Amino acid sequence: MAFALKPAAAFLAIATAVAPLHAADWPARPVTVVVPFGAGGNTDMMARLAAQHLSAKLGQSFVVENRPSAGGALGTGQVATAAPDAYTLLFAASSMIVLAPQLQKLNFDPMKQLVPITNMGTGTQMLAIKRALPAKTLPEFIAYAKANPGKLNFTVAGTQNISHLAPALLFARAGIDLQMVPAKSEPQAISDLISGQVDLYFGNSSALLSQINNDNIRLIAVGTAHRIAAAPDIRLLRRRCPVSSSRHGTVSSLPPERLSRSSRRFAARSLHSPARPRSRIA
């Protein structure tokens, strides 16, 4: 069964404005960058790096504000319904545009109320399990889970996102049953896995690779097309089942007709200057 992981994206957006946004007069005051996920996670760290770069580049403060809840819908909605002045930006994963509208009833329309400014980078996902389990590979884990139905659990960094849906798809295709234990953020999810409170976590490879030498967890699959140099022994998830990876970027709630071509180009150049190249996360 093929399990392919496609890149997940982060984007920047603004709200509907009364007048066009021009590079010459923006930003004239501090800009809020909303991250609809908890502090310390992959998206949050990328947003803070981007905000730091923009503050230095444009001479104005870009302040990151974490608004986690409802799978990211709370923070995304805050930007979609914000004052249409281009001073509230969204830094989130592509799942907020692609998945959220399909999974829950929103009080805003991300396709109509948010405009993507730029893609900040792409990343992939990795599957990690508790090392105490008698499994060293994904096939062995699946076999163990089948022999112990309902006895294993997994954690997710928020619901209705890739860390939730990708393992759910894997479990469904593999015919195994695990109980979900939601975490408020990726750092908490990884901490719960390390402490042995949960058996499995499917998360960002950049975060999980930092734990590659941790004696309490085992990395058993990665969602890339080819094995990664940082961990060449970890098998490819796509050989078992297809899921997707993450893109990160910035979005604005300005409508396309208000976010001028020059403004979008200006923001993109500021973010992707030679000093801050477009990133690829392991």
C-alpha positions in Angstrom: 0.0 0.0 0.0 1.5 3.4 -0.9 1.6 6.1 1.6 3.0 9.3 0.0 3.8 12.4 2.0 3.4 15.6 0.0 4.9 18.9 1.2 2.8 20.9 3.7 2.9 24.6 3.4 2.9 27.7 5.6 1.5 30.9 4.2 1.0 34.6 5.0 -2.4 36.4 4.6 -4.2 39.8 5.3 -7.8 41.1 5.6 -9.9 43.1 3.1 -8.6 46.6 2.8 -10.2 49.9 1.9 -7.1 51.1 0.0 -4.3 49.4 -1.8 -1.3 48.4 0.2 1.9 50.0 -1.1 5.4 49.0 -0.3 6.4 52.6 0.2 4.2 53.2 3.3 4.0 49.8 4.9 4.7 49.0 7.6 4.2 52.3 9.5 3.6 50.6 12.8 4.1 47.2 14.5 2.6 44.2 12.6 1.0 41.2 14.4 1.9 37.8 13.0 -0.7 35.2 14.2 0.4 31.6 14.5 -2.7 29.4 15.0 -0.7 26.8 16.9 1.0 26.5 20.2 4.4 28.0 21.0 7.6 26.0 20.5 6.3 24.0 17.5 7.7 23.9 14.0 5.4 26.6 12.6 5.9 28.8 15.6 9.7 28.6 15.3 9.6 29.4 11.5 7.3 32.3 12.2 9.6 33.8 14.9 12.6 33.5 12.5 10.6 35.2 9.8 9.4 38.0 12.2 12.9 38.6 13.4 14.2 38.9 9.9 11.3 41.2 8.8 11.8 43.4 11.9 15.5 43.9 11.0 14.8 44.3 7.3 11.9 46.7 7.5 12.7 48.6 10.7 9.4 47.9 12.3 8.3 45.3 14.9 6.7 42.1 13.8 5.2 40.5 16.9 4.3 36.8 16.9 1.1 35.9 18.7 0.1 32.3 19.3 -3.6 31.6 19.1 -4.0 27.7 19.3 -7.4 26.2 19.4 -9.9 24.4 17.1 -7.2 22.8 15.0 -5.9 26.3 14.1 -9.3 27.7 13.1 -9.3 30.3 16.0 -6.1 32.0 14.9 -6.9 31.8 11.3 -10.3 33.3 11.9 -8.8 36.1 13.8 -6.8 37.2 10.8 -9.6 36.6 8.3 -11.9 38.9 10.3 -9.2 41.4 11.4 -9.2 45.1 10.4 -8.3 45.3 6.7 -5.1 47.3 7.2 -2.4 44.6 6.5 -1.2 44.8 10.1 -2.4 41.4 11.0 -0.7 38.5 9.2 -1.2 34.8 9.4 1.7 32.4 9.5 0.3 28.8 9.3 0.5 25.5 7.6 -1.3 24.8 4.3 -3.7 22.5 6.2 -5.5 25.6 7.4 -6.6 26.4 3.8 -6.8 22.9 2.4 -8.1 20.8 5.3 -9.9 23.0 7.8 -12.8 24.0 5.6 -13.5 20.3 4.8 -13.5 19.2 8.4 -15.3 21.8 10.4 -17.8 24.6 10.0 -16.0 27.9 10.0 -17.3 31.4 10.5 -15.1 32.6 7.8 -14.1 31.6 4.2 -10.3 31.2 4.0 -10.5 31.1 0.2 -12.3 34.5 0.0 -10.9 36.3 3.1 -7.3 35.3 2.9 -4.7 36.0 0.2 -1.4 34.1 0.2 1.7 36.3 0.1 4.4 33.8 0.0 5.4 30.2 0.7 8.1 30.1 3.5 9.3 26.5 3.1 8.3 22.9 3.0 8.8 20.1 5.5 8.0 16.5 5.9 6.6 14.3 8.6 8.1 11.4 10.6 6.7 8.5 12.5 8.1 7.9 16.0 7.1 5.3 18.6 8.0 4.5 22.2 11.2 2.5 22.3 9.8 0.2 25.0 7.5 -1.3 22.4 8.6 -4.6 20.9 8.8 -3.2 17.4 11.7 -1.7 15.4 10.0 -1.1 12.1 6.6 0.0 10.8 5.5 -3.5 9.8 6.5 -4.8 13.2 4.5 -2.0 14.9 1.5 -2.8 12.8 1.7 -6.5 13.6 2.0 -5.7 17.3 -1.0 -3.3 17.2 -3.1 -5.9 15.4 -2.2 -8.4 18.1 -3.2 -5.8 20.8 -6.3 -4.0 19.5 -7.3 -1.0 21.5 -4.3 -1.2 23.9 -2.1 1.3 22.1 -2.5 5.1 21.8 -1.1 8.0 19.8 -0.8 11.7 20.4 -1.5 14.6 18.0 -0.4 18.2 18.1 -3.9 19.6 17.8 -6.8 17.9 16.0 -7.9 18.1 12.4 -4.4 18.7 11.0 -1.7 16.6 9.4 -0.4 15.1 12.7 -4.0 13.9 13.3 -5.2 12.9 9.8 -2.0 11.2 8.5 -1.8 8.6 11.3 -5.6 8.1 11.2 -5.2 7.3 7.5 -2.3 5.0 8.2 -4.3 3.2 10.9 -7.3 2.8 8.7 -5.3 1.4 5.8 -3.3 -0.9 8.1 -6.4 -2.1 9.9 -5.2 -1.2 13.4 -7.0 0.6 16.3 -5.2 3.2 18.5 -6.7 5.6 21.0 -6.1 9.3 20.4 -4.6 11.5 23.2 -4.5 15.1 22.0 -1.7 17.4 23.0 -1.8 21.2 23.0 1.4 21.6 21.0 4.2 19.6 19.3 6.6 20.1 22.2 4.0 18.6 24.5 3.3 15.7 22.1 7.0 14.8 21.9 7.4 15.2 25.6 4.5 12.8 26.2 6.1 10.3 23.8 9.5 10.5 25.5 7.9 10.1 29.0 6.1 7.0 27.8 2.6 8.4 28.2 1.8 7.7 24.6 3.0 5.0 22.1 3.2 6.9 18.8 3.5 10.4 17.4 3.5 11.5 13.8 5.1 14.9 13.6 7.5 17.3 11.9 10.8 15.7 11.0 12.8 18.8 12.1 11.4 18.4 15.7 11.7 14.6 15.8 15.2 14.4 14.3 16.5 16.5 17.3 15.5 13.5 19.4 17.2 10.9 17.2 19.6 9.9 20.0 16.9 9.8 22.7 16.9 6.4 24.3 13.1 6.6 24.9 11.8 6.9 21.4 12.4 5.2 18.0 12.1 6.9 14.6 10.7 4.2 12.3 9.5 6.0 9.1 9.8 9.3 7.2 7.5 10.7 4.6 10.0 11.7 2.0 10.5 10.4 -1.5 14.0 9.3 -0.7 15.8 8.5 2.5 17.2 11.5 4.3 20.9 12.1 4.9 20.4 13.0 8.6 18.9 9.5 9.2 19.6 7.2 6.3 18.5 4.1 8.1 15.0 5.3 8.6 12.6 3.7 6.1 10.2 5.5 3.8 6.6 5.7 4.9 5.4 5.8 1.3 6.2 2.1 1.0 3.3 1.4 3.4 0.8 4.2 2.9 0.4 7.8 1.4 0.1 11.0 3.4 1.3 14.6 3.0 4.0 16.8 4.2 3.8 20.5 5.3 4.3 23.8 3.6 4.7 27.0 5.6 4.1 30.6 4.5 2.4 33.9 5.0 -1.1 35.0 4.2 -3.0 38.3 4.3 -6.6 39.1 4.6 -6.4 41.6 1.9 -8.5 40.7 -1.2 -6.5 40.2 -4.4 -7.5 43.5 -5.9 -6.3 45.3 -2.8 -3.0 43.5 -2.3 -1.1 45.0 -5.2 1.4 43.0 -7.2 4.2 45.3 -6.1 3.2 44.9 -2.4 3.2 41.1 -2.7 6.5 41.2 -4.5 7.9 43.5 -1.8 6.8 41.2 1.0 8.1 38.1 -0.7 11.5 39.8 -1.4 11.8 40.9 2.2 11.2 37.3 3.4 13.2 35.6 0.8 16.3 37.8 0.5 19.8 36.3 0.1 20.2 36.7 3.9 17.1 34.5 4.5 16.8 31.9 1.8 13.6 29.9 1.3 13.9 27.0 3.7 13.6 23.3 3.3 13.0 21.4 6.5 14.5 17.9 6.8 
